[in-house]
Amino acid sequence: MRRGAVGALAGLNIHVPEWLPAIADRFRPATREARAFRGAIVNFVAQRPITGETRQWLDEVARRDPDPINRTTAIVGLSRDQQITPDLIRFTIAPTTPRRDGRPHDTDNGVLGVTASAVVRMAGYDLDTALALLDDVTDLVVDADTRSSTIQSVVSQIRHLSLDRAEQVIGRMRTRVGDRPSVNKFFESTFSNEVALLKRRQLAAADLDSLANSPEKTLSSFRDARRSRFEVATPSQVPKRVNVALVTAVPTETRALHDVLRSRGIATQEVQRAGRFYDVFELPTFDQQQPVRVVTTQATDKGGQSSSAVTHAILEEFKPELVFLVGVCAGFGERGVSLFDVILARQVFNYDPERITPTQNGSRPRIYPTDEYLLRLAANLDNKRLLEPALDGGKLFIKDFASGEKVVAWHEADLRRQLLDLSVDLYGVETEAHGLMHAIWETFKAENFVNGAMLKCVSDLGDEDMGVNKTEKQEKAARLAANVALDITAAFRRTS
């Protein structure tokens, strides 16, 4: 009956009577009926415009009420009316002084979720305060014990912010996560999805600017963008030349590349030539100039022979200016490389050639320098922090690679030590680049200049742990490599 009376007050659309919170404080949860009555009052007060008196009372409920539902309701009401204080937020998720109850923070997942979500929403109306609190929020959501529902409720609030505020929140959280080795697996997937959504918003904003500045150009592209991939392409619809060819070696790398293209809203067109399957597309540029024409395909198999064969085919069919190998690799921890760092090859050492005599063996590595313009372009983008969203907290190294037909999966292997001795700047090892780079080296370039490059993300450290969670690590590394490679490719232009 008492709870029904409170419900009747809610139907009158009136302000909170001064005496109502005092009545609620008389009904501590001694009985089920008392808990329900107090809860009804908390809910009523939280849904009304917050005054100085009700703010103080709801703040006390959020701190002291033994019922987590009441604490949750109070925090939601304060946050909705933009009346929640930094002190209450810290008290709930990361107290600066010991709490009277002895707990490190509130232990209810619902309370933690709405409090951390309030910080993200705060970025919409008080950015400086929100950014100051985001480190505590990030520490909460990456904690291994934090529930997936709590993480989802926090991260999903980012999409409701304006684009510039969302960029700052994601940037601050990414900085806080940094290089810490253990991150809550639910956070990793949820945050990655939110970053992908942010990229789509950025592309949509760029498209809107393009429409405002060049409506004729934008509208003329709608027909091509909406063409079904099953529509047969006529020779006139397929470019005879492209700017960049992206090459992958294994299905994980290919699927990741196409997943990233779809997440960016980029349509591809399938082309079959001489028994090989290609996809062609146009990549929007950062400066809204002529898009970069790209073709991508997967080699028939792993290894240098297949990568060499597919490179010859691409050069014959599409005459690109750059052939860009993209995928996953092993990195050397001795050089300071960590999982999911990205390495752009400066030189490729083919370690296979060897002279064997009755008295000794002699290594004769073949060294292939990569495209010097692409190296400068990537360094320029990285120095200006334009690759940070794609790197997703990882580092970009522009260093040397070893490439050959052997897979290194043992930390104490003699070959591993031999590879490290090839160059103090050798940071990664893989199995395709030597074939691709040799095919380009063999190509006559007087009529059509072409060069090669390789960018790969570290999915293992060339040791016995290679097989641990191999699929998950390779999938994540392949997505990171695809994102970074596409950002660099979007800026690729040899002439101004």
C-alpha positions as CSV (number, residue, x, y, z in Angstrom):
1,M,0.0,0.0,0.0
2,R,2.8,2.4,0.9
3,R,4.6,1.6,-2.3
4,G,1.4,2.2,-4.3
5,A,1.1,5.7,-2.7
6,V,4.6,6.6,-3.9
7,G,3.6,5.4,-7.3
8,A,0.5,7.7,-7.2
9,L,2.9,10.6,-6.5
10,A,4.9,9.7,-9.6
11,G,1.7,10.0,-11.6
12,L,1.1,13.5,-10.4
13,N,4.3,14.9,-12.1
14,I,5.2,16.9,-9.0
15,H,8.5,17.9,-7.4
16,V,9.8,15.8,-4.5
17,P,8.1,16.8,-1.3
18,E,10.7,17.8,1.3
19,W,9.4,15.2,3.8
20,L,9.6,12.2,1.5
21,P,13.4,11.4,1.8
22,A,13.1,11.7,5.6
23,I,10.3,9.0,5.5
24,A,12.5,6.8,3.4
25,D,15.3,7.0,5.9
26,R,13.0,5.6,8.6
27,F,12.4,2.4,6.6
28,R,15.7,0.5,6.7
29,P,15.6,-2.9,5.1
30,A,14.3,-4.8,8.1
31,T,11.5,-6.4,6.1
32,R,10.8,-7.1,2.5
33,E,7.9,-4.5,2.6
34,A,10.2,-1.9,4.1
35,R,12.8,-2.5,1.4
36,A,10.2,-2.2,-1.4
37,F,8.9,1.0,0.1
38,R,12.3,2.6,0.5
39,G,13.2,1.5,-3.1
40,A,10.0,3.1,-4.5
41,I,11.0,6.4,-2.9
42,V,14.6,6.3,-4.1
43,N,13.3,5.6,-7.6
44,F,10.8,8.5,-7.4
45,V,13.4,11.0,-6.2
46,A,15.9,9.9,-8.8
47,Q,13.5,10.4,-11.7
48,R,12.6,14.0,-10.7
49,P,14.7,17.1,-11.4
50,I,17.5,17.1,-8.9
51,T,17.6,19.9,-6.4
52,G,20.3,20.8,-3.9
53,E,18.5,18.8,-1.2
54,T,17.7,15.7,-3.3
55,R,21.2,15.7,-4.7
56,Q,22.7,15.4,-1.3
57,W,20.2,12.7,-0.3
58,L,20.8,10.6,-3.5
59,D,24.6,11.0,-3.0
60,E,24.2,9.5,0.5
61,V,22.0,6.7,-0.8
62,A,24.7,5.9,-3.5
63,R,27.3,5.7,-0.7
64,R,25.6,4.0,2.2
65,D,22.4,2.2,1.1
66,P,22.9,-1.6,1.6
67,D,20.6,-2.3,-1.3
68,P,22.6,-2.3,-4.6
69,I,19.5,-1.5,-6.6
70,N,19.0,1.7,-4.6
71,R,22.6,2.6,-5.1
72,T,22.3,2.0,-8.8
73,T,19.1,4.0,-9.1
74,A,20.6,7.0,-7.2
75,I,23.7,7.1,-9.4
76,V,21.6,6.8,-12.6
77,G,19.4,9.7,-11.5
78,L,22.4,12.0,-10.6
79,S,24.1,11.2,-13.8
80,R,21.0,11.8,-16.0
81,D,20.6,15.2,-14.4
82,Q,24.4,15.9,-14.8
83,Q,24.6,16.3,-11.0
84,I,27.0,13.4,-10.2
85,T,30.2,14.5,-8.5
86,P,33.8,13.3,-9.1
87,D,34.1,12.5,-5.4
88,L,31.1,10.1,-5.6
89,I,32.5,8.5,-8.7
90,R,35.9,7.9,-7.1
91,F,34.3,6.7,-3.9
92,T,32.4,4.1,-5.9
93,I,35.0,2.8,-8.3
94,A,38.4,3.9,-7.0
95,P,38.4,5.6,-3.5
96,T,41.4,7.8,-2.7
97,T,40.9,7.2,1.0
98,P,39.8,4.0,2.7
99,R,36.0,3.4,2.8
100,R,34.3,2.8,6.1
101,D,33.1,-0.6,5.0
102,G,36.7,-1.7,4.3
103,R,36.0,-2.6,0.6
104,P,38.4,-1.3,-2.1
105,H,35.4,-0.1,-4.0
106,D,31.7,-0.9,-4.5
107,T,31.4,-4.7,-5.2
108,D,28.2,-4.7,-7.1
109,N,28.6,-5.0,-10.9
110,G,25.5,-3.0,-11.6
111,V,26.7,-0.1,-9.4
112,L,30.1,-0.2,-10.9
113,G,28.7,-0.2,-14.5
114,V,26.4,2.8,-14.1
115,T,29.1,4.8,-12.3
116,A,31.7,4.2,-14.9
117,S,29.1,4.8,-17.6
118,A,28.4,8.1,-16.0
119,V,32.0,9.2,-16.6
120,V,31.7,8.4,-20.3
121,R,28.5,10.4,-20.5
122,M,30.1,13.2,-18.6
123,A,32.5,13.6,-21.5
124,G,29.6,15.1,-23.4
125,Y,29.1,18.0,-21.0
126,D,32.3,18.3,-18.9
127,L,35.2,16.9,-20.9
128,D,38.1,17.9,-18.7
129,T,36.6,16.3,-15.6
130,A,35.6,13.1,-17.5
131,L,39.1,12.8,-18.9
132,A,40.6,13.1,-15.4
133,L,38.3,10.2,-14.2
134,L,38.8,8.0,-17.3
135,D,42.0,6.4,-16.0
136,D,40.1,5.0,-13.0
137,V,37.3,3.8,-15.3
138,T,39.8,2.1,-17.7
139,D,41.5,0.4,-14.7
140,L,38.1,-1.0,-13.8
141,V,37.1,-2.3,-17.2
142,V,40.4,-4.0,-17.9
143,D,40.5,-5.8,-14.5
144,A,40.3,-9.5,-15.0
145,D,37.4,-9.8,-12.5
146,T,35.2,-7.2,-14.2
147,R,32.1,-8.8,-15.7
148,S,31.3,-8.5,-19.4
149,S,28.0,-6.8,-18.7
150,T,29.8,-4.1,-16.8
151,I,32.3,-3.6,-19.6
152,Q,29.6,-3.5,-22.2
153,S,27.5,-0.9,-20.4
154,V,30.6,1.4,-20.1
155,V,32.1,1.1,-23.6
156,S,28.8,1.3,-25.4
157,Q,28.2,4.8,-24.1
158,I,31.1,6.1,-26.3
159,R,29.0,5.8,-29.5
160,H,26.5,8.3,-28.0
161,L,29.1,11.1,-27.8
162,S,29.9,13.5,-30.5
163,L,32.6,12.4,-32.9
164,D,35.4,14.6,-31.4
165,R,34.5,13.7,-27.8
166,A,34.4,10.0,-28.7
167,E,37.8,10.2,-30.3
168,Q,39.3,11.8,-27.1
169,V,37.7,9.2,-24.8
170,I,39.0,6.3,-26.9
171,G,42.4,7.9,-27.2
172,R,42.6,8.4,-23.4
173,M,41.5,4.8,-22.7
174,R,43.9,3.4,-25.2
175,T,46.8,5.4,-23.6
176,R,45.9,4.1,-20.2
177,V,45.8,0.5,-21.3
178,G,49.2,1.0,-22.9
179,D,51.4,-2.1,-23.0
180,R,50.0,-3.9,-20.0
181,P,50.3,-7.7,-20.7
182,S,47.0,-8.9,-19.3
183,V,43.7,-7.3,-20.3
184,N,40.2,-8.6,-19.7
185,K,39.3,-10.6,-22.8
186,F,35.8,-9.1,-22.8
187,F,37.2,-5.6,-22.8
188,E,39.5,-6.4,-25.7
189,S,36.7,-7.5,-28.0
190,T,34.2,-4.9,-26.8
191,F,36.7,-2.1,-27.1
192,S,37.8,-3.3,-30.6
193,N,34.2,-3.2,-31.8
194,E,33.8,0.3,-30.5
195,V,37.0,1.5,-32.2
196,A,35.7,-0.1,-35.4
197,L,32.4,1.8,-35.0
198,L,34.4,5.0,-34.4
199,K,36.2,4.5,-37.7
200,R,32.9,4.1,-39.5
201,R,31.7,7.4,-38.0
202,Q,34.9,9.1,-39.1
203,L,34.4,7.8,-42.6
204,A,30.8,8.9,-42.6
205,A,31.9,12.4,-41.5
206,A,34.5,12.5,-44.2
207,D,31.9,11.5,-46.8
208,L,29.6,14.2,-45.5
209,D,32.3,16.8,-45.9
210,S,33.1,15.5,-49.4
211,L,29.4,15.7,-50.3
212,A,29.3,19.3,-49.1
213,N,32.5,20.3,-50.9
214,S,32.3,18.2,-54.0
215,P,28.7,17.0,-54.5
216,E,29.0,16.1,-58.2
217,K,32.0,13.8,-57.5
218,T,30.4,12.1,-54.5
219,L,27.0,11.5,-56.2
220,S,28.7,10.1,-59.3
221,S,30.4,7.4,-57.1
222,F,27.1,6.0,-55.7
223,R,26.5,3.7,-58.7
224,D,29.9,2.0,-58.4
225,A,29.7,1.8,-54.6
226,R,26.3,0.0,-54.7
227,R,27.2,-2.5,-57.5
228,S,26.7,-6.1,-56.4
229,R,29.9,-8.1,-56.3
230,F,28.0,-10.8,-58.3
231,E,27.5,-8.4,-61.2
232,V,29.7,-9.4,-64.1
233,A,32.5,-6.8,-64.6
234,T,33.1,-5.7,-68.1
235,P,36.6,-4.9,-69.2
236,S,35.9,-1.1,-69.2
237,Q,34.8,-1.3,-65.5
238,V,38.1,-2.8,-64.3
239,P,41.1,-0.5,-64.1
240,K,44.0,-1.5,-66.4
241,R,46.4,-0.1,-63.9
242,V,46.3,0.3,-60.1
243,N,48.4,2.3,-57.6
244,V,48.9,-0.4,-55.0
245,A,48.6,-4.2,-54.9
246,L,47.9,-5.7,-51.5
247,V,49.1,-9.4,-51.2
248,T,48.2,-11.8,-48.5
249,A,49.5,-15.4,-48.0
250,V,46.9,-17.2,-45.8
251,P,43.1,-17.2,-45.4
252,T,43.4,-15.5,-41.9
253,E,45.1,-12.5,-43.5
254,T,42.7,-12.3,-46.4
255,R,39.6,-12.6,-44.2
256,A,40.9,-9.9,-41.9
257,L,41.6,-7.5,-44.8
258,H,38.1,-7.9,-46.2
259,D,36.5,-7.6,-42.7
260,V,38.3,-4.3,-42.3
261,L,37.2,-3.1,-45.7
262,R,33.6,-3.9,-44.9
263,S,33.9,-2.1,-41.5
264,R,35.1,1.0,-43.4
265,G,32.2,0.8,-45.9
266,I,34.5,0.1,-48.8
267,A,33.0,-2.0,-51.6
268,T,35.1,-4.4,-53.6
269,Q,34.7,-5.8,-57.1
270,E,35.8,-9.3,-57.9
271,V,37.8,-9.9,-61.0
272,Q,39.0,-13.2,-62.4
273,R,42.0,-13.2,-64.7
274,A,44.2,-16.0,-65.9
275,G,42.8,-18.4,-63.3
276,R,43.4,-16.1,-60.4
277,F,40.8,-14.2,-58.3
278,Y,41.3,-10.5,-57.5
279,D,39.3,-7.8,-55.7
280,V,39.7,-4.2,-56.8
281,F,38.5,-1.1,-54.9
282,E,39.1,2.5,-54.5
283,L,40.5,3.7,-51.2
284,P,39.4,7.2,-50.0
285,T,42.4,9.4,-49.2
286,F,43.0,11.6,-46.1
287,D,43.1,14.8,-48.1
288,Q,39.9,14.0,-50.2
289,Q,42.0,13.9,-53.4
290,Q,41.8,11.3,-56.1
291,P,41.2,7.9,-54.4
292,V,43.9,5.3,-54.5
293,R,43.2,2.4,-56.8
294,V,44.0,-0.9,-55.2
295,V,43.9,-4.6,-56.1
296,T,44.2,-7.4,-53.6
297,T,44.7,-11.2,-53.9
298,Q,45.9,-14.1,-51.9
299,A,48.9,-16.3,-52.9
300,T,48.1,-19.9,-53.7
301,D,50.1,-21.1,-50.7
302,K,52.5,-20.0,-48.0
303,G,56.2,-19.5,-48.8
304,G,58.4,-17.7,-51.2
305,Q,57.5,-19.6,-54.4
306,S,53.8,-18.8,-54.2
307,S,54.4,-15.2,-53.3
308,S,56.8,-14.8,-56.3
309,A,54.3,-16.4,-58.7
310,V,51.4,-14.2,-57.5
311,T,53.6,-11.1,-57.8
312,H,54.5,-11.9,-61.4
313,A,50.8,-12.3,-62.1
314,I,49.8,-9.0,-60.5
315,L,52.6,-7.1,-62.3
316,E,51.4,-8.6,-65.6
317,E,47.7,-7.9,-65.1
318,F,47.5,-4.6,-63.2
319,K,51.0,-2.9,-63.4
320,P,50.9,-1.4,-59.9
321,E,53.4,1.1,-58.6
322,L,53.7,-0.8,-55.3
323,V,53.3,-4.4,-54.3
324,F,52.5,-4.4,-50.6
325,L,52.7,-7.7,-48.6
326,V,50.4,-7.6,-45.5
327,G,49.9,-10.2,-42.8
328,V,51.2,-11.7,-39.6
329,C,54.8,-12.6,-38.6
330,A,57.0,-13.7,-35.7
331,G,58.9,-11.0,-33.8
332,F,62.0,-11.1,-31.7
333,G,61.5,-10.2,-28.1
334,E,65.2,-9.6,-27.8
335,R,64.8,-6.5,-29.9
336,G,62.0,-5.1,-27.7
337,V,59.1,-6.4,-29.9
338,S,55.9,-7.4,-28.2
339,L,52.8,-9.2,-29.4
340,F,50.6,-7.1,-31.7
341,D,53.4,-4.6,-32.5
342,V,53.6,-3.8,-36.3
343,I,56.8,-4.0,-38.3
344,L,57.3,-2.3,-41.6
345,A,60.2,-3.9,-43.4
346,R,63.2,-1.6,-44.3
347,Q,65.2,-4.5,-45.7
348,V,64.4,-8.1,-46.3
349,F,67.2,-10.7,-45.6
350,N,66.6,-13.9,-47.5
351,Y,68.6,-16.2,-45.2
352,D,68.2,-19.4,-47.3
353,P,71.2,-19.2,-49.8
354,E,74.1,-21.1,-48.4
355,R,77.4,-22.5,-49.8
356,I,78.3,-25.9,-48.4
357,T,81.8,-27.4,-48.8
358,P,83.5,-30.4,-47.3
359,T,85.2,-28.2,-44.7
360,Q,82.6,-25.5,-43.9
361,N,79.2,-24.0,-44.5
362,G,78.8,-20.4,-45.5
363,S,75.7,-18.3,-45.3
364,R,75.1,-16.1,-48.4
365,P,72.0,-14.0,-47.5
366,R,70.3,-12.0,-50.2
367,I,69.2,-8.5,-49.1
368,Y,66.3,-6.7,-50.7
369,P,65.7,-3.0,-49.8
370,T,62.0,-2.0,-49.8
371,D,60.3,1.0,-51.2
372,E,62.0,4.1,-49.8
373,Y,59.1,6.4,-50.5
374,L,56.7,4.2,-48.5
375,L,59.2,4.1,-45.6
376,R,59.2,7.9,-45.5
377,L,55.4,8.1,-45.8
378,A,54.8,5.6,-43.0
379,A,57.3,7.5,-40.7
380,N,55.6,10.8,-41.5
381,L,52.2,9.4,-40.7
382,D,53.5,7.8,-37.5
383,N,55.3,10.9,-36.3
384,K,52.0,12.9,-36.7
385,R,50.2,10.1,-34.7
386,L,47.9,9.5,-37.7
387,L,48.4,5.8,-37.4
388,E,47.5,5.6,-33.6
389,P,43.9,4.5,-34.1
390,A,44.9,1.7,-36.5
391,L,47.8,0.6,-34.2
392,D,45.3,0.3,-31.4
393,G,47.9,0.8,-28.7
394,G,50.7,-1.1,-30.4
395,K,54.0,0.2,-31.7
396,L,55.2,0.7,-35.3
397,F,58.8,-0.4,-36.0
398,I,60.5,0.3,-39.3
399,K,63.2,-2.3,-39.2
400,D,64.6,-5.3,-41.0
401,F,63.0,-8.7,-41.6
402,A,64.4,-12.2,-42.1
403,S,62.5,-14.2,-44.7
404,G,62.9,-17.8,-45.8
405,E,61.2,-21.2,-46.0
406,K,61.7,-22.2,-42.4
407,V,59.3,-21.5,-39.5
408,V,61.0,-20.6,-36.2
409,A,59.1,-22.0,-33.2
410,W,61.9,-22.7,-30.7
411,H,63.6,-20.1,-28.7
412,E,66.9,-22.0,-28.4
413,A,67.1,-23.0,-32.1
414,D,70.5,-22.4,-33.8
415,L,68.7,-20.8,-36.7
416,R,67.1,-18.2,-34.4
417,R,70.5,-17.1,-33.2
418,Q,71.8,-17.0,-36.7
419,L,69.0,-14.8,-37.9
420,L,69.6,-12.3,-35.0
421,D,73.2,-12.1,-36.1
422,L,72.3,-11.0,-39.6
423,S,71.5,-7.5,-38.4
424,V,71.1,-5.7,-35.1
425,D,68.0,-4.1,-36.7
426,L,66.4,-7.4,-37.5
427,Y,63.1,-7.4,-35.7
428,G,60.9,-10.0,-37.4
429,V,60.8,-13.2,-39.4
430,E,58.3,-14.6,-42.0
431,T,58.2,-16.8,-45.0
432,E,56.9,-14.9,-48.1
433,A,58.7,-11.6,-48.6
434,H,61.9,-13.0,-50.2
435,G,59.8,-14.4,-53.0
436,L,57.8,-11.2,-53.6
437,M,60.8,-9.0,-53.4
438,H,62.9,-11.1,-55.8
439,A,60.0,-11.1,-58.4
440,I,60.1,-7.3,-58.2
441,W,63.9,-7.2,-58.4
442,E,63.7,-9.2,-61.6
443,T,61.1,-6.9,-63.2
444,F,62.1,-4.5,-66.0
445,K,61.2,-1.1,-64.6
446,A,62.0,1.3,-67.4
447,E,58.4,1.4,-68.7
448,N,56.5,0.8,-65.5
449,F,58.3,1.5,-62.3
450,V,57.3,-0.8,-59.4
451,N,58.7,-1.5,-56.0
452,G,57.9,-3.7,-53.0
453,A,57.1,-3.4,-49.4
454,M,56.0,-5.5,-46.4
455,L,54.0,-4.7,-43.3
456,K,53.2,-7.5,-40.8
457,C,51.9,-7.6,-37.2
458,V,53.5,-9.8,-34.6
459,S,51.3,-12.8,-33.7
460,D,54.1,-14.8,-31.9
461,L,57.7,-14.4,-30.7
462,G,59.2,-17.3,-32.6
463,D,59.2,-19.6,-29.6
464,E,57.4,-22.5,-28.0
465,D,54.4,-20.3,-27.2
466,M,53.6,-19.9,-30.9
467,G,50.8,-22.5,-30.7
468,V,49.1,-21.1,-27.6
469,N,45.9,-19.4,-28.6
470,K,47.3,-19.3,-32.1
471,T,44.1,-18.7,-34.0
472,E,43.0,-15.8,-31.8
473,K,46.4,-14.1,-31.9
474,Q,46.7,-14.4,-35.6
475,E,43.2,-13.1,-36.2
476,K,43.9,-10.0,-34.0
477,A,47.3,-9.4,-35.6
478,A,45.9,-9.8,-39.1
479,R,43.2,-7.2,-38.4
480,L,45.8,-4.7,-37.0
481,A,48.1,-5.2,-40.0
482,A,45.2,-4.7,-42.4
483,N,44.1,-1.5,-40.7
484,V,47.6,0.0,-40.6
485,A,48.3,-1.0,-44.2
486,L,45.1,0.5,-45.5
487,D,45.8,3.8,-43.6
488,I,49.3,4.0,-45.2
489,T,48.0,3.0,-48.6
490,A,45.3,5.7,-48.4
491,A,48.1,8.3,-48.3
492,F,50.2,6.6,-51.0
493,R,51.0,9.0,-53.9
494,R,54.4,9.1,-55.5
495,T,53.7,12.5,-57.2
496,S,51.9,15.5,-55.7
